[in-house]
Amino acid sequence: MVAGHDLDRWCRHDGNVHGGHPCHRPDGPVATGSGAVRRFSGRDWWFIGLLATIYAFNFIDRMIIAVVGEPIRQEFGLSDFQLGIMGGAAFALFYGGIGIPIARLAERVNRIGIVATATALWSVMTMLSGAATGYVQLLLARMGVGIGEAGFTPPVVSLIADRFPPERRATVFSTIAVGVSVGGAIGVLGGGWIAQTYGWRWAFVGAGAPGIFLALLLWFTVKEPVRLNASEGAPSFSAVMRHVGRSRAFVAFTVGSGMVALVGFGLNLFLIPLLVRRFDFDLAEAALTFAITFSTATALGGVTGGLIADRFAAGAHRRYGYLPMLATMLAMPLFLAAIYQDEWRIMAVLLFGSTFCLYAFLPTIMTVTQRLVEPRMRATAAAIHAFGQTVFGLGLGSAFLGYMSDVMATTRYGTRYAQECMGSGAVVTSACAEAAGTGLQQALLLLGLFLLLAIFCYWLAARSIAGEIAVIESVRDERRP
């Protein structure tokens, strides 16, 4: 239900003021104080659809490295640790670090312009990745992709909060986040085919080029929505940090989501190498398996989780913590059983279920954390949450997984693993391939244990979130005339 004091805000949708209670827009009723929820307009669906498409290419450009990582590793003679740094840490540290100043900018300037500029930047840097002639050049290009993609999530979450009522935000962001899964499927299928047919360099070009067109389309077709409390100045970064640092639910959600991301991003980066090494898949076969077990499960999980949260947690805020806690409790044994399998078909089925549960409530958590801060703190809070999630998950997680994979492979093969199995001139024997596959499998099993910490964090969040939301909303009510 849209409360009466929130109604004026939704009537200013798209920059058009329609006063009164109940209020109406040219494309139909918005809401009434009696509990009706406004329908999405054509402009709403264009906003959701275009941002979902941009998010799809955001994720294509982010994870194309997972598709072509194995041929790059072989061509440049890289270790799994170097692959983890290039595919994860180099991207994540810039993505997380730059995201916070961009979010501060989004509290003050046009957010549509930020997203459009960021989309064009990460697209160009993805295309430049295909021109790299060595590890360092590719590393720098991936850093550039991280800088560009940092400009997407914080402004978008802030846009959603200013455009849609609280009880629709989880559904909206979950629908936009389907772009992650669609992008994952397109990226692995298209990227796998291009890499298999034309080489890994052209896969980067194909992934990056469409983003330039999408950036222009966003800039010319979507208006900046009216900001809530636009007359108030944005609080300082230190004030936001103090606020979220005092929020037990915000901290717990951020750390818990970071642990889930650690497992999810690690699997995302190394699933195709695992299939190639352990089951002798070619890139096209591994890409198809990835699309089914990871991308499809992520899409279905995110949409289902958003709908469940809006249906069952809107009136009982503790469930925003309990739902992801239960989902992660189910995902953990499925993940461990999947990685342990020697039969790829069984592994694929188990991974589908695990991924569905892991990603069911991540979009919901991103929107829920927005309710724990003041309106002019939202973009910065989203960036802080994304920083924790990305640094834990894609940054530390991918580097840790790559390092442990090398350690386990060395243990399996012997101390001369690095000299005999890695390097641009090394001959990859069956013993080398077996050690690399087993080492990666054992490292992924170790990674899955971090989900225990995620379960505990979601439990902590569930215990405090209801009270924190009530305090924020009461303060908001007191400030309204």
C-alpha positions as CSV (number, residue, x, y, z in Angstrom):
1,M,0.0,0.0,0.0
2,V,1.2,3.5,-0.8
3,A,0.8,5.6,2.4
4,G,-0.9,9.0,2.1
5,H,2.2,10.9,2.9
6,D,4.1,9.1,0.1
7,L,1.4,9.7,-2.5
8,D,2.5,13.2,-3.6
9,R,5.8,11.8,-4.6
10,W,4.4,9.2,-6.9
11,C,2.2,11.8,-8.5
12,R,5.3,13.7,-9.5
13,H,6.4,10.7,-11.6
14,D,8.4,11.6,-14.7
15,G,8.6,15.2,-13.6
16,N,4.8,15.9,-14.0
17,V,3.0,17.1,-10.9
18,H,-0.6,15.9,-10.5
19,G,-1.7,17.0,-7.1
20,G,-4.5,15.7,-5.0
21,H,-5.5,12.5,-3.3
22,P,-6.2,10.2,-5.1
23,C,-4.1,11.4,-8.0
24,H,-4.1,10.4,-11.7
25,R,-1.7,10.4,-14.6
26,P,-2.6,10.6,-18.2
27,D,-1.9,6.9,-18.6
28,G,-4.1,5.8,-15.8
29,P,-4.6,5.8,-12.0
30,V,-1.5,5.9,-9.9
31,A,-2.7,5.0,-6.4
32,T,-5.2,5.7,-3.8
33,G,-4.9,5.9,-0.1
34,S,-7.2,2.9,0.2
35,G,-4.4,0.5,-0.7
36,A,-4.5,0.3,-4.5
37,V,-1.1,0.0,-6.2
38,R,-0.6,1.8,-9.4
39,R,0.0,-0.1,-12.6
40,F,3.2,0.3,-14.5
41,S,2.8,2.7,-17.4
42,G,4.3,2.4,-20.9
43,R,7.0,4.8,-19.8
44,D,7.7,2.6,-16.7
45,W,8.0,-0.5,-18.9
46,W,10.4,1.3,-21.3
47,F,12.5,2.4,-18.3
48,I,12.6,-1.1,-16.9
49,G,13.2,-2.8,-20.3
50,L,15.9,-0.4,-21.4
51,L,17.8,-0.6,-18.1
52,A,17.4,-4.4,-18.1
53,T,19.0,-4.4,-21.6
54,I,21.8,-2.2,-20.5
55,Y,22.3,-4.4,-17.4
56,A,22.5,-7.4,-19.7
57,F,25.4,-5.8,-21.7
58,N,26.9,-4.6,-18.4
59,F,27.1,-8.3,-17.4
60,I,28.2,-9.5,-20.8
61,D,31.1,-7.2,-20.7
62,R,31.9,-8.1,-17.1
63,M,31.8,-11.8,-17.5
64,I,33.1,-12.3,-21.1
65,I,36.4,-12.9,-19.4
66,A,35.0,-16.1,-18.0
67,V,34.2,-17.4,-21.5
68,V,37.6,-16.6,-23.0
69,G,39.7,-17.0,-19.8
70,E,40.9,-20.5,-20.6
71,P,42.3,-19.6,-24.1
72,I,43.8,-16.4,-22.7
73,R,45.4,-18.3,-19.9
74,Q,46.9,-20.8,-22.4
75,E,48.1,-18.1,-24.9
76,F,49.7,-15.8,-22.3
77,G,50.8,-18.7,-20.0
78,L,49.0,-17.5,-16.9
79,S,48.3,-19.2,-13.6
80,D,44.8,-19.4,-12.1
81,F,45.8,-16.7,-9.6
82,Q,46.7,-14.4,-12.5
83,L,43.4,-15.2,-14.2
84,G,41.5,-14.5,-10.9
85,I,43.3,-11.1,-10.6
86,M,42.5,-10.2,-14.2
87,G,39.0,-11.5,-14.3
88,G,38.0,-10.4,-10.8
89,A,40.2,-8.3,-8.5
90,A,41.4,-5.8,-11.1
91,F,37.8,-5.2,-12.2
92,A,36.3,-5.3,-8.7
93,L,38.7,-3.0,-6.9
94,F,38.1,-0.2,-9.4
95,Y,34.4,-1.1,-9.7
96,G,33.9,-0.8,-5.9
97,G,36.2,2.1,-5.3
98,I,35.0,4.3,-8.1
99,G,31.4,3.5,-7.4
100,I,31.4,5.5,-4.2
101,P,32.5,8.9,-5.7
102,I,30.1,8.3,-8.6
103,A,27.3,7.7,-6.1
104,R,28.2,10.9,-4.4
105,L,27.9,12.6,-7.8
106,A,24.6,10.9,-8.4
107,E,23.2,12.6,-5.3
108,R,23.6,15.9,-7.0
109,V,23.6,15.7,-10.8
110,N,21.6,14.0,-13.5
111,R,21.6,10.2,-12.9
112,I,20.5,9.3,-16.5
113,G,23.6,11.1,-17.8
114,I,25.8,9.2,-15.4
115,V,24.4,5.8,-16.5
116,A,24.7,6.7,-20.2
117,T,28.3,7.9,-19.9
118,A,29.3,4.9,-17.9
119,T,27.7,2.5,-20.4
120,A,29.6,4.1,-23.3
121,L,32.9,3.9,-21.2
122,W,32.7,0.3,-20.2
123,S,31.7,-0.7,-23.8
124,V,34.7,1.0,-25.3
125,M,37.1,-0.6,-22.7
126,T,35.6,-4.0,-23.4
127,M,36.4,-3.6,-27.1
128,L,39.9,-2.4,-26.3
129,S,40.4,-5.7,-24.3
130,G,40.4,-7.5,-27.6
131,A,43.4,-5.5,-28.8
132,A,45.6,-6.5,-25.8
133,T,48.9,-8.1,-26.7
134,G,49.9,-9.1,-23.2
135,Y,48.7,-9.7,-19.7
136,V,49.4,-6.1,-18.4
137,Q,47.5,-4.5,-21.3
138,L,44.5,-6.8,-20.7
139,L,44.7,-6.1,-17.0
140,L,44.5,-2.3,-17.6
141,A,41.6,-2.7,-20.0
142,R,39.7,-4.7,-17.4
143,M,40.3,-2.0,-14.9
144,G,38.7,0.4,-17.3
145,V,35.7,-1.8,-17.6
146,G,35.4,-1.8,-13.9
147,I,35.5,2.0,-13.8
148,G,32.8,2.3,-16.3
149,E,30.5,-0.3,-14.8
150,A,30.8,1.4,-11.4
151,G,28.5,4.1,-12.8
152,F,25.5,1.8,-13.2
153,T,24.1,0.3,-10.0
154,P,24.1,3.2,-7.5
155,P,22.4,5.7,-9.8
156,V,19.9,3.1,-11.0
157,V,18.9,2.0,-7.5
158,S,18.4,5.7,-6.6
159,L,16.3,6.2,-9.7
160,I,14.1,3.3,-8.8
161,A,13.6,4.7,-5.3
162,D,12.5,8.1,-6.7
163,R,10.3,6.6,-9.4
164,F,8.5,3.7,-7.7
165,P,6.7,3.1,-4.4
166,P,8.4,0.9,-1.7
167,E,6.2,-2.1,-2.3
168,R,7.1,-2.3,-6.0
169,R,10.9,-1.7,-5.8
170,A,11.9,-5.3,-5.2
171,T,9.9,-6.4,-8.2
172,V,11.3,-3.5,-10.4
173,F,14.9,-4.1,-9.5
174,S,14.5,-7.9,-9.7
175,T,13.0,-7.4,-13.2
176,I,15.9,-5.2,-14.3
177,A,18.4,-7.6,-12.7
178,V,17.0,-10.3,-15.1
179,G,19.4,-8.5,-17.5
180,V,22.2,-10.1,-15.5
181,S,21.0,-13.5,-16.4
182,V,20.0,-12.7,-20.0
183,G,23.4,-11.0,-20.4
184,G,25.1,-14.1,-18.9
185,A,23.3,-16.4,-21.4
186,I,24.0,-14.2,-24.4
187,G,27.5,-13.5,-23.3
188,V,28.5,-17.2,-22.9
189,L,26.6,-18.5,-25.9
190,G,27.6,-15.7,-28.3
191,G,31.0,-15.2,-26.8
192,G,31.7,-19.0,-26.8
193,W,30.7,-19.3,-30.4
194,I,32.7,-16.2,-31.5
195,A,35.8,-17.3,-29.5
196,Q,35.5,-20.8,-30.9
197,T,35.1,-19.6,-34.5
198,Y,37.1,-16.4,-34.8
199,G,39.2,-16.2,-31.6
200,W,38.9,-14.7,-28.2
201,R,39.8,-11.1,-29.3
202,W,36.7,-10.8,-31.5
203,A,34.5,-12.0,-28.6
204,F,35.5,-8.8,-26.7
205,V,34.6,-6.7,-29.7
206,G,31.2,-8.3,-30.2
207,A,30.4,-7.9,-26.5
208,G,31.3,-4.2,-26.3
209,A,29.9,-2.7,-29.5
210,P,26.2,-2.7,-28.7
211,G,26.6,-0.7,-25.5
212,I,27.5,2.5,-27.3
213,F,24.1,2.5,-29.1
214,L,22.3,1.7,-25.8
215,A,24.0,4.6,-24.1
216,L,22.6,7.0,-26.7
217,L,19.2,5.5,-26.5
218,L,19.0,6.0,-22.8
219,W,20.2,9.6,-23.0
220,F,17.6,10.6,-25.6
221,T,14.5,8.6,-24.4
222,V,14.5,8.5,-20.6
223,K,13.9,11.5,-18.4
224,E,15.4,12.1,-15.0
225,P,12.6,11.6,-12.3
226,V,11.9,14.2,-9.7
227,R,14.0,13.7,-6.6
228,L,12.4,13.1,-3.2
229,N,13.5,15.9,-0.9
230,A,15.3,17.6,-3.7
231,S,15.4,20.9,-1.8
232,E,17.6,19.3,0.9
233,G,21.4,19.1,0.4
234,A,23.0,15.7,0.1
235,P,24.6,14.7,3.4
236,S,28.4,14.3,3.5
237,F,30.0,10.9,2.9
238,S,31.2,10.7,6.5
239,A,27.6,11.2,7.6
240,V,26.4,8.4,5.4
241,M,29.2,6.1,6.6
242,R,28.2,6.8,10.2
243,H,24.6,6.1,9.5
244,V,25.1,2.8,7.7
245,G,27.8,1.8,10.2
246,R,25.3,2.1,13.0
247,S,22.8,0.0,11.0
248,R,23.2,-3.6,12.1
249,A,20.9,-4.7,9.3
250,F,22.8,-2.8,6.6
251,V,26.2,-4.2,7.7
252,A,24.9,-7.7,8.0
253,F,23.2,-7.6,4.6
254,T,26.3,-6.2,3.0
255,V,28.6,-8.9,4.5
256,G,26.1,-11.7,3.9
257,S,25.6,-10.6,0.3
258,G,29.4,-10.4,-0.1
259,M,29.8,-14.0,1.0
260,V,27.1,-15.1,-1.5
261,A,28.8,-13.1,-4.2
262,L,32.2,-14.6,-3.3
263,V,30.8,-18.1,-4.1
264,G,28.6,-16.9,-7.0
265,F,31.3,-14.8,-8.8
266,G,33.9,-17.5,-8.2
267,L,31.7,-20.0,-9.9
268,N,30.8,-17.5,-12.6
269,L,34.5,-16.9,-13.4
270,F,35.8,-20.5,-13.2
271,L,32.8,-22.7,-14.2
272,I,33.8,-22.8,-17.9
273,P,37.4,-23.5,-17.1
274,L,36.2,-26.3,-14.8
275,L,34.1,-27.8,-17.6
276,V,36.9,-27.6,-20.0
277,R,39.5,-29.2,-17.7
278,R,37.5,-31.9,-15.9
279,F,35.0,-32.9,-18.6
280,D,37.0,-32.0,-21.8
281,F,34.3,-29.6,-23.1
282,D,35.1,-27.2,-25.9
283,L,34.2,-23.6,-25.4
284,A,30.9,-23.8,-27.2
285,E,29.8,-26.8,-25.2
286,A,30.9,-25.3,-21.9
287,A,29.1,-22.0,-22.8
288,L,25.8,-23.8,-23.4
289,T,26.1,-25.7,-20.1
290,F,26.9,-22.4,-18.3
291,A,23.9,-20.7,-19.9
292,I,21.6,-23.4,-18.6
293,T,23.0,-24.0,-15.2
294,F,24.0,-20.5,-14.2
295,S,22.3,-17.8,-16.3
296,T,18.8,-19.3,-16.5
297,A,18.9,-20.2,-12.8
298,T,19.9,-16.6,-11.9
299,A,17.1,-15.1,-14.0
300,L,14.4,-17.4,-12.5
301,G,15.8,-17.0,-9.0
302,G,15.9,-13.2,-9.1
303,V,12.4,-12.7,-10.4
304,T,10.9,-15.3,-8.1
305,G,12.7,-13.9,-5.1
306,G,11.6,-10.4,-5.8
307,L,7.9,-11.5,-6.2
308,I,8.1,-13.6,-3.0
309,A,9.7,-10.7,-1.1
310,D,7.1,-8.2,-2.2
311,R,4.3,-10.6,-1.4
312,F,5.4,-12.0,1.9
313,A,7.9,-9.5,3.4
314,A,6.4,-6.1,2.8
315,G,4.2,-6.4,5.9
316,A,6.7,-8.4,7.9
317,H,10.1,-6.9,7.5
318,R,12.0,-9.6,9.4
319,R,11.3,-11.9,6.5
320,Y,13.7,-9.8,4.3
321,G,16.4,-11.5,6.3
322,Y,14.9,-14.9,6.9
323,L,14.0,-15.5,3.3
324,P,17.6,-15.2,2.0
325,M,18.9,-17.1,5.0
326,L,16.7,-20.1,4.2
327,A,17.5,-19.9,0.5
328,T,21.3,-19.9,1.3
329,M,20.8,-22.8,3.7
330,L,19.4,-24.8,0.9
331,A,21.9,-23.6,-1.7
332,M,25.0,-24.6,0.3
333,P,24.6,-28.4,0.3
334,L,23.5,-28.3,-3.4
335,F,26.6,-26.3,-4.3
336,L,29.0,-28.6,-2.5
337,A,27.3,-31.7,-3.9
338,A,27.4,-30.3,-7.5
339,I,31.1,-29.4,-7.4
340,Y,31.9,-32.9,-6.0
341,Q,30.3,-34.7,-8.9
342,D,32.2,-36.6,-11.5
343,E,29.1,-36.8,-13.8
344,W,28.6,-33.4,-15.5
345,R,24.8,-33.9,-16.0
346,I,24.2,-34.4,-12.3
347,M,26.5,-31.5,-11.6
348,A,24.5,-29.3,-13.9
349,V,21.2,-30.1,-12.2
350,L,22.5,-29.5,-8.8
351,L,24.2,-26.2,-9.8
352,F,20.9,-25.0,-11.3
353,G,19.2,-25.5,-8.0
354,S,22.0,-24.0,-6.0
355,T,22.3,-20.9,-8.2
356,F,18.6,-20.4,-8.2
357,C,18.6,-20.2,-4.4
358,L,21.8,-18.1,-4.1
359,Y,20.6,-15.4,-6.4
360,A,16.9,-15.4,-5.5
361,F,17.1,-12.5,-3.0
362,L,20.3,-10.5,-3.9
363,P,18.3,-7.9,-6.0
364,T,15.7,-7.7,-3.1
365,I,18.5,-7.0,-0.6
366,M,19.8,-4.2,-2.7
367,T,16.4,-2.5,-2.7
368,V,15.7,-3.2,1.0
369,T,19.0,-1.5,2.1
370,Q,17.5,1.7,0.5
371,R,14.8,1.7,3.2
372,L,17.5,1.9,5.9
373,V,18.8,5.3,4.9
374,E,17.5,8.8,4.2
375,P,16.4,9.6,0.6
376,R,19.5,11.8,-0.2
377,M,21.8,9.0,1.1
378,R,20.4,6.3,-1.2
379,A,22.9,6.3,-4.1
380,T,25.9,6.5,-1.7
381,A,24.4,3.7,0.4
382,A,23.9,1.6,-2.7
383,A,27.5,2.2,-3.7
384,I,28.8,1.2,-0.2
385,H,26.7,-2.0,-0.3
386,A,27.9,-2.7,-3.9
387,F,31.5,-2.0,-2.8
388,G,31.3,-4.6,0.0
389,Q,29.6,-7.1,-2.2
390,T,32.0,-6.7,-5.1
391,V,35.2,-6.5,-3.2
392,F,34.4,-9.6,-1.1
393,G,32.9,-11.5,-4.0
394,L,34.5,-10.6,-7.3
395,G,37.7,-9.1,-5.9
396,L,38.9,-11.2,-2.9
397,G,36.9,-14.2,-3.9
398,S,38.2,-14.7,-7.4
399,A,41.8,-14.0,-6.3
400,F,41.5,-16.4,-3.4
401,L,39.9,-19.1,-5.6
402,G,42.6,-18.8,-8.2
403,Y,45.4,-18.9,-5.6
404,M,43.9,-22.0,-3.9
405,S,43.4,-23.7,-7.3
406,D,47.1,-23.3,-8.0
407,V,48.0,-24.6,-4.5
408,M,45.7,-27.6,-4.9
409,A,46.9,-28.3,-8.4
410,T,50.6,-28.2,-7.2
411,T,49.7,-30.6,-4.3
412,R,48.1,-32.9,-6.8
413,Y,50.9,-32.8,-9.5
414,G,54.0,-32.1,-7.5
415,T,56.3,-29.2,-6.8
416,R,57.2,-28.8,-10.5
417,Y,53.6,-28.0,-11.6
418,A,54.3,-24.3,-12.3
419,Q,57.5,-25.0,-14.3
420,E,56.1,-27.9,-16.4
421,C,52.4,-27.0,-16.7
422,M,52.3,-23.2,-16.9
423,G,54.0,-20.7,-19.1
424,S,53.5,-19.8,-22.8
425,G,56.0,-22.6,-23.8
426,A,54.7,-25.3,-21.5
427,V,53.3,-28.6,-23.0
428,V,50.0,-29.3,-21.3
429,T,50.1,-33.1,-20.7
430,S,47.2,-35.2,-19.4
431,A,48.8,-35.1,-15.9
432,C,48.8,-31.3,-16.1
433,A,45.2,-31.1,-17.2
434,E,44.1,-33.6,-14.5
435,A,45.9,-31.6,-11.8
436,A,44.5,-28.3,-13.0
437,G,40.9,-29.7,-13.0
438,T,41.2,-31.4,-9.6
439,G,42.8,-28.3,-8.1
440,L,40.0,-26.1,-9.3
441,Q,37.4,-28.5,-8.0
442,Q,38.9,-28.6,-4.5
443,A,39.3,-24.9,-4.4
444,L,35.6,-24.4,-5.3
445,L,34.6,-26.9,-2.5
446,L,36.6,-24.8,0.0
447,L,34.9,-21.6,-1.3
448,G,31.4,-23.0,-0.7
449,L,32.1,-23.1,3.1
450,F,31.9,-19.2,3.1
451,L,28.1,-19.6,2.8
452,L,28.0,-20.4,6.5
453,L,28.9,-16.8,7.2
454,A,26.2,-15.6,4.8
455,I,23.6,-17.6,6.7
456,F,24.7,-16.1,10.0
457,C,24.7,-12.5,8.6
458,Y,21.2,-12.9,7.2
459,W,20.0,-14.1,10.6
460,L,21.5,-11.0,12.2
461,A,19.8,-8.8,9.7
462,A,16.4,-10.4,10.3
463,R,16.6,-9.7,14.0
464,S,17.1,-5.9,13.6
465,I,15.7,-4.8,10.2
466,A,12.0,-4.3,11.3
467,G,13.0,-1.9,14.1
468,E,15.4,0.0,11.9
469,I,12.8,0.6,9.2
470,A,10.3,1.7,11.7
471,V,12.7,4.3,13.1
472,I,13.6,5.6,9.7
473,E,10.0,6.0,8.7
474,S,9.0,7.7,11.9
475,V,11.8,10.2,11.5
476,R,10.6,10.8,7.9
477,D,7.0,11.4,9.1
478,E,8.1,13.9,11.8
479,R,10.0,16.0,9.1
480,R,6.9,16.3,6.9
481,P,4.8,19.4,7.4
